[in-house]
Amino acid sequence: MLQRIIVLAFLIMTATACEQKQTAIESSGSSSQLLLSTSGINALKNSDNSIINQATESLEDKVQEILIEPVIIPQPVDAGGGYSHEKHKRNYAELYQVAISYNLNPSDEKLTYVKEMFDGYANMYPTLGMHPKDKENHPGGKLYWQGLNEAVTLFYMIQAYDMTRDFMTEEERAKIESDLLRPMAKFLSVDSYDVFNKIHNHGTWSVAAVGMTGMVLGDDDMIDRSIYGSNKDSKTGFIAQLDHLFSSDGFYSEGPYYHRYAILPFIAFAEAIENNRPDVKIFEHRDGILRKAVTTLLQLTDEQGRFYPINDAIKSKTWESDEVVFATNIAYKQYKDASLLPVIKMMNKISLTDAGAIAANAITDTTEDFYERPSMFIADGVDGNSGGLSLMRSPQNTAGQLQTVLKFSTRYGTWTF
């Protein structure tokens, strides 16, 4: 009799373990608050669209390479370009990729990687003071010599957490939230108050990261401070940045190259706001300023997609940069602007988000692989009365397009060739 009881208990335990493992492997649901929902996951998984399939297959190849290496979280000691600096940047990027991949093609190995990465940072972050290489006159961070990188890290980490928290235990979630996510958000929004409330791309990254964290953690105060500023009066925060960093035509105050960099937190946080606070009507703000921001950015490129070198510019960065991919996808989803589809088709890649799936599926055989760049005037200044840029272009043809850019505005004016 005792033997039968032992055997029965063993079978029940084995069946339970198998069921738990099977649940982890087959999980595809998501209570995401941000950019990739259950419907988006299903659209990406069950697609015969070549652009989507290319994106998901490329991601899976990258993730398999990531999983070969152990999780390493070095003590922050190096300035920009040093090992610890670059490793932390690589960690958040890979964490984000594995989190997406887990939702599309679940495996225990991927979930273990995500948990180990989060657990390692949750163990480290409470022990950190300011970075040893921070500079006196430059806002510093804890993981990095400058706080900007801290904000970018949280921006990606909170998305990874948003996509995987449903598959963690209550204890695991509590540790990650109390020892990592909330302390990072506090450092960026309270300890780094001036940067958080600055009308500048560093401030944009901070409010986007903290605001999205508030959405995932259900913290309304965090969300409100990010949208309306620390004093919640709209004099700082995301709304103020939309009001003051873009001209009436969507020209960004720091020029096209930084426009490319800043458009990601602008467009991603706006999408998260639309999903969580639709009453804000963020995509209608300032007569659809985010739509203008995206289309103006695209127009500030030559036929090779290279940004006009107003202010600093790295020539290797083109409109195929990940930031612009996200921007075109989300702008199409929100505005249904068909003029964006040729750009997305020519890029032949998408963001692995709800917006990316929608944009890819909107492309048809009749979608042109040609983006029209006509002559135009782009006004500068919040009210459009501070000069601007005149783009004088010959008709586009196979021989190439002659282009002349005449800049007479109050914004950054250094040309880099």
VOGU-3710 file (C-alpha; in Angstrom, 3 decimals, decimal comma):
1> mlqriivlaf> 0,000/0,000/0,000  2,796/2,388/0,957  4,575/1,630/-2,321  1,427/2,483/-4,299  1,090/5,814/-2,488  4,733/6,683/-3,202  4,380/5,761/-6,879  1,151/7,764/-7,173  2,754/10,805/-5,523  5,727/10,556/-7,883
11> limtataceq> 3,449/10,416/-10,930  1,473/13,456/-9,756  4,667/15,463/-9,140  6,059/14,469/-12,532  2,841/15,388/-14,314  2,727/18,743/-12,519  6,334/19,519/-13,440  5,709/18,595/-17,069  2,593/20,753/-17,122  4,495/23,732/-15,701
21> kqtaiessgs> 7,279/23,290/-18,248  4,789/22,929/-21,077  3,008/26,093/-19,944  6,266/28,041/-20,069  7,090/26,764/-23,543  3,647/27,336/-25,017  2,999/30,733/-23,447  2,088/33,305/-26,052  -0,282/35,572/-24,161  0,813/38,993/-22,959
31> ssqlllstsg> -0,683/41,705/-20,789  1,693/44,218/-22,364  1,104/47,882/-21,597  3,535/49,192/-24,194  4,342/48,389/-27,837  3,821/44,659/-28,397  0,442/43,200/-27,433  -1,039/39,723/-27,773  -2,613/40,692/-31,089  0,733/41,973/-32,323
41> inalknsdns> 2,473/38,786/-31,238  -0,088/36,695/-33,094  0,224/38,870/-36,197  3,994/38,404/-36,205  3,863/34,667/-35,476  1,168/33,698/-37,946  2,206/35,645/-41,000  2,957/34,904/-44,623  4,301/38,435/-45,101  7,893/38,319/-46,355
51> iinqatesle> 8,994/41,456/-44,468  7,607/40,121/-41,186  9,088/36,669/-41,686  12,476/38,111/-42,552  12,397/40,205/-39,366  11,386/37,331/-37,087  13,874/34,910/-38,634  16,676/37,458/-38,307  15,758/37,995/-34,656  15,780/34,260/-33,943
61> dkvqeiliep> 19,246/33,904/-35,481  20,560/36,743/-33,308  18,972/35,325/-30,171  20,474/31,890/-30,700  23,901/33,545/-30,832  23,108/35,539/-27,684  22,132/32,421/-25,750  25,496/30,775/-26,418  27,229/33,277/-24,134  26,752/33,432/-20,347
71> viipqpvdag> 25,082/36,431/-18,713  27,836/38,822/-17,614  27,106/42,038/-15,710  30,373/43,887/-15,048  30,954/46,424/-12,312  30,596/49,910/-13,861  34,121/51,307/-14,083  34,765/52,469/-17,652  33,850/55,655/-19,471  32,301/55,659/-22,937
81> ggyshekhkr> 33,904/53,089/-25,225  35,313/51,040/-22,344  34,407/47,420/-21,651  31,851/47,883/-18,862  30,155/50,767/-20,702  29,777/48,822/-23,934  28,809/45,595/-22,153  25,919/47,250/-20,303  24,704/48,736/-23,595  24,899/45,337/-25,221
91> nyaelyqvai> 23,090/43,732/-22,281  19,964/45,873/-22,518  19,812/45,452/-26,297  20,118/41,682/-26,045  17,662/41,486/-23,146  15,116/43,321/-25,291  15,712/41,003/-28,253  15,424/37,825/-26,189  12,218/39,086/-24,556  10,592/39,618/-27,949
101> synlnpsdek> 11,848/36,258/-29,170  10,432/34,507/-26,109  6,973/35,805/-26,962  7,265/34,727/-30,590  8,970/31,385/-30,063  9,020/30,483/-26,337  11,684/28,305/-24,746  12,871/27,745/-21,191  16,373/28,799/-22,220  15,176/32,241/-23,308
111> ltyvkemfdg> 13,131/32,814/-20,167  16,044/31,712/-17,994  18,284/34,225/-19,773  15,792/37,042/-19,170  15,413/36,158/-15,496  19,170/35,890/-14,943  19,780/39,262/-16,553  17,104/41,011/-14,524  18,164/39,265/-11,307  21,790/40,249/-11,837
121> yanmyptlgm> 20,954/43,911/-12,321  18,506/43,831/-9,393  21,353/42,541/-7,221  23,808/45,167/-8,464  21,817/48,389/-8,793  21,077/49,036/-5,087  24,823/48,816/-4,352  25,872/51,467/-6,875  26,838/55,040/-6,201  27,582/57,521/-8,944
131> hpkdkenhpg> 29,759/56,199/-11,738  33,489/56,680/-11,016  34,020/58,383/-14,394  31,178/60,895/-14,168  32,149/64,478/-14,940  31,562/67,521/-12,772  29,699/69,543/-15,383  27,929/66,660/-17,111  24,931/64,792/-15,623  26,222/61,393/-14,568
141> gklywqglne> 24,686/57,979/-14,101  25,297/54,876/-12,024  25,776/52,222/-14,678  27,359/54,738/-17,061  29,443/57,890/-16,927  26,464/59,901/-18,216  22,841/59,709/-17,202  21,580/59,609/-20,784  22,710/55,996/-21,141  20,907/55,136/-17,908
151> avtlfymiqa> 17,657/56,422/-19,407  18,161/54,499/-22,647  18,829/51,346/-20,620  15,585/51,692/-18,653  13,725/52,472/-21,890  14,642/49,026/-23,237  14,594/47,161/-19,919  11,035/48,167/-19,110  9,885/46,955/-22,521  11,635/43,629/-21,939
161> ydmtrdfmte> 10,023/43,356/-18,507  6,633/44,292/-19,930  6,875/41,377/-22,359  8,033/38,759/-19,836  6,672/39,598/-16,374  3,616/37,381/-16,898  5,967/34,406/-16,989  7,741/35,223/-13,722  6,817/34,352/-10,160  5,439/36,965/-7,797
171> eerakiesdl> 8,715/36,925/-5,861  10,763/37,461/-9,019  8,599/40,393/-10,079  8,739/41,979/-6,627  12,536/41,885/-6,569  12,942/43,292/-10,082  10,485/46,096/-9,444  11,679/47,098/-5,964  15,435/46,681/-6,472  15,876/47,701/-10,113
181> lrpmakflsv> 13,021/49,348/-11,999  11,735/51,709/-9,311  15,245/52,736/-8,182  16,243/53,463/-11,790  13,084/55,516/-12,315  13,735/57,413/-9,070  17,327/58,116/-10,045  16,267/59,489/-13,424  13,249/61,516/-12,303  14,061/62,595/-8,733
191> dsydvfnkih> 17,822/62,386/-8,209  18,390/63,746/-11,737  15,569/66,288/-11,493  17,185/68,898/-13,756  17,733/66,481/-16,648  14,258/64,986/-16,265  12,745/68,450/-16,631  15,100/69,662/-19,337  13,768/70,527/-22,799  16,404/68,487/-24,605
201> nhgtwsvaav> 16,804/64,977/-26,030  18,341/63,796/-22,729  15,126/64,857/-21,031  13,073/63,110/-23,707  14,798/59,793/-23,089  14,308/60,221/-19,332  10,590/60,999/-19,421  9,952/58,224/-21,940  11,773/55,630/-19,827  10,168/56,704/-16,551
211> gmtgmvlgdd> 6,710/57,149/-18,055  6,737/53,713/-19,657  7,948/52,253/-16,360  5,001/53,874/-14,616  2,623/52,329/-17,138  3,972/48,832/-16,583  4,079/49,189/-12,788  0,700/50,920/-12,569  2,181/54,084/-11,044  0,026/57,058/-12,071
221> dmidrsiygs> 2,279/59,600/-10,375  5,243/58,393/-12,403  3,191/58,649/-15,601  1,861/62,133/-14,831  5,294/63,523/-13,967  6,655/62,150/-17,232  3,904/63,587/-19,406  3,414/66,924/-17,647  6,717/67,497/-15,806  7,675/67,065/-12,169
231> nkdsktgfia> 5,287/69,837/-11,108  2,570/68,448/-13,408  1,992/71,887/-14,929  3,092/71,090/-18,526  5,944/73,593/-18,268  8,332/70,656/-18,514  7,889/66,980/-19,355  6,832/65,293/-22,582  4,127/67,770/-23,595  6,510/70,700/-23,167
241> qldhlfssdg> 9,147/68,914/-25,213  6,688/68,400/-28,053  5,785/72,082/-27,805  9,315/73,496/-27,793  11,707/71,076/-29,512  9,874/70,961/-32,853  9,035/73,810/-35,171  5,517/74,139/-36,521  6,644/72,060/-39,530  8,305/69,349/-37,427
251> fysegpyyhr> 11,923/70,532/-37,756  13,853/69,396/-34,673  15,878/71,975/-32,769  19,174/70,041/-32,879  19,106/69,241/-36,589  18,343/66,079/-38,614  21,003/63,807/-37,112  19,818/64,301/-33,528  16,252/64,301/-34,835  16,949/60,712/-35,926
261> yailpfiafa> 18,171/59,827/-32,433  15,403/61,579/-30,500  12,493/60,432/-32,665  12,536/56,985/-31,014  11,655/58,050/-27,445  9,212/60,603/-28,846  7,303/58,156/-31,030  7,542/55,122/-28,716  6,393/57,002/-25,622  3,593/58,590/-27,623
271> eaiennrpdv> 2,435/55,123/-28,692  2,542/53,965/-25,069  0,547/57,043/-24,013  -2,035/56,334/-26,707  -2,360/52,759/-25,437  -2,621/53,729/-21,757  -3,889/57,314/-21,692  -5,938/57,724/-24,887  -7,675/60,752/-23,364  -4,429/62,720/-23,817
281> kifehrdgil> -4,902/62,446/-27,622  -1,149/62,683/-27,983  -1,059/62,055/-31,728  -3,413/64,992/-32,276  -1,277/67,358/-30,185  -0,138/70,532/-31,989  -2,024/69,643/-35,139  -0,348/66,234/-35,382  3,192/67,418/-34,654  4,498/63,853/-34,426
291> rkavttllql> 3,349/63,130/-37,965  5,156/66,251/-39,141  8,222/65,251/-37,131  8,436/61,929/-38,971  7,717/63,191/-42,486  10,049/66,182/-42,094  12,825/63,897/-40,873  12,445/61,759/-43,998  12,532/64,827/-46,229  15,819/65,920/-44,645
301> tdeqgrfypi> 17,659/63,121/-46,461  19,279/62,761/-49,862  18,516/59,994/-52,367  20,700/57,548/-50,427  18,725/58,229/-47,263  21,617/60,137/-45,662  20,663/62,991/-43,362  21,725/66,484/-44,321  24,754/67,227/-42,110  23,329/70,134/-40,151
311> ndaiksktwe> 25,006/70,104/-36,722  26,920/66,905/-35,864  26,366/63,941/-38,163  27,773/60,454/-38,624  27,522/59,568/-42,294  26,901/55,866/-41,633  23,560/56,694/-40,000  20,781/56,820/-42,574  17,014/56,611/-42,600  17,399/52,829/-42,262
321> sdevvfatni> 18,465/53,355/-38,631  16,324/51,480/-36,112  14,966/54,737/-34,713  13,502/55,715/-38,082  12,122/52,219/-38,646  10,162/52,506/-35,383  9,048/56,030/-36,263  7,704/55,199/-39,721  5,893/52,109/-38,415  4,156/53,891/-35,544
331> aykqykdasl> 3,386/56,979/-37,629  1,726/54,786/-40,250  -0,293/52,932/-37,599  -1,546/56,164/-36,053  -2,021/58,390/-39,095  -2,497/55,877/-41,944  -0,233/58,088/-44,053  0,241/56,092/-47,267  3,275/58,202/-48,218  5,225/56,308/-45,535
341> lpvikmmnki> 4,675/52,884/-47,097  7,236/53,295/-49,920  9,867/54,150/-47,299  9,010/51,074/-45,241  9,043/48,949/-48,394  12,467/50,268/-49,429  13,842/49,673/-45,925  12,544/46,094/-46,162  12,503/45,820/-42,382  10,164/46,633/-39,519
351> sltdagaiaa> 10,108/47,019/-35,768  8,780/43,918/-34,017  5,819/45,772/-32,565  2,095/46,010/-33,213  2,844/48,958/-35,485  5,483/47,036/-37,411  3,049/44,227/-38,193  0,366/46,700/-39,295  2,778/48,611/-41,531  4,183/45,472/-43,158
361> naitdttedf> 0,728/44,111/-43,900  -0,306/47,422/-45,479  2,365/47,076/-48,169  1,091/45,534/-51,396  2,477/44,739/-54,823  1,295/48,151/-55,974  3,213/50,029/-53,257  5,927/52,038/-54,981  9,580/51,603/-54,086  10,170/55,287/-54,671
371> yerpsmfiad> 10,002/58,161/-52,176  9,309/61,566/-53,598  11,535/64,405/-52,420  10,150/67,613/-53,925  11,427/71,130/-53,423  9,969/72,598/-50,250  10,329/75,119/-47,458  10,464/73,857/-43,857  9,702/76,561/-41,320  11,721/76,889/-38,122
381> gvdgnsggls> 10,514/78,178/-34,775  7,658/77,009/-32,587  5,309/79,358/-34,434  7,030/78,913/-37,785  8,380/82,465/-37,864  12,096/81,959/-37,173  13,425/81,306/-40,651  13,811/77,770/-41,895  15,281/75,573/-44,600  14,708/75,833/-48,340
391> lmrspqntag> 15,207/72,504/-50,093  15,711/73,084/-53,815  15,694/69,853/-55,792  15,713/68,868/-59,414  13,170/66,286/-60,613  14,092/62,786/-59,461  15,283/60,408/-62,166  17,684/57,544/-62,714  20,621/59,928/-63,147  20,244/61,202/-59,594
401> qlqtvlkfst> 18,796/64,330/-58,064  20,546/67,670/-57,698  19,857/69,154/-54,270  20,616/72,476/-52,632  19,873/73,212/-48,978  19,617/76,834/-47,890  19,439/77,219/-44,122  18,491/80,515/-42,502  17,152/79,726/-39,077  17,832/80,268/-35,389
411> rygtwtf> 18,589/76,617/-34,640  21,896/74,761/-34,726  23,786/75,729/-37,849  27,065/73,817/-38,031  27,560/71,856/-41,240  29,590/68,644/-41,087  30,849/67,116/-44,331
//
